[in-house]
Amino acid sequence: AITWSTRQNTRWGSCSVDTGRIRISDRLAGFPEWVIDYVIVHELAHLGESGHNSSFWALVNRYPLAERARGYLMARADVGD
């Protein structure tokens, strides 16, 4: 399940690998759909790779707008991924 969260203040999203639940920060509301899609792709990739290793980034980077979305997020926040 993917749900909006009001408690994601230091990150854009989170993934609970045990349950498959993904929470997306409500701070993303109003952002372009392709940016929100990127955050979802990022969190889904954690279901296959728990860390941010090269295999993880290979999965995430299959999203065609990954680099653009990362830049968009970096320009608009002081939080990590």
JOMOWO-V706570 format. One record per pair of residues at least 4 apart in sequence whose ideal C-beta (glycine too) atoms are under 6 Angstrom apart, sorted by the first residue. I is the first residue (numbers start at 1). J is the second residue. D is the distance in whole Angstrom. If there is no record, write none. Layout:
I;J;D / I;J;D
This chain:
1;21;5 / 2;22;5 / 3;23;6 / 4;24;6 / 4;26;5 / 5;23;4 / 6;26;5 / 8;23;6 / 8;25;3 / 10;79;5 / 11;79;6 / 12;25;5 / 12;39;5 / 13;24;5 / 13;39;5 / 13;43;5 / 14;23;5 / 15;22;5 / 15;43;4 / 15;46;4 / 16;21;5 / 22;43;4 / 24;28;6 / 24;39;6 / 28;36;5 / 31;35;4 / 31;36;6 / 34;65;5 / 35;69;5 / 35;72;5 / 38;63;6 / 38;66;6 / 38;69;3 / 41;60;6 / 41;63;5 / 42;60;5 / 45;56;5 / 45;59;4 / 45;60;5 / 49;55;5 / 49;56;4 / 52;56;5 / 57;61;6 / 60;66;6 / 61;66;5 / 65;69;5
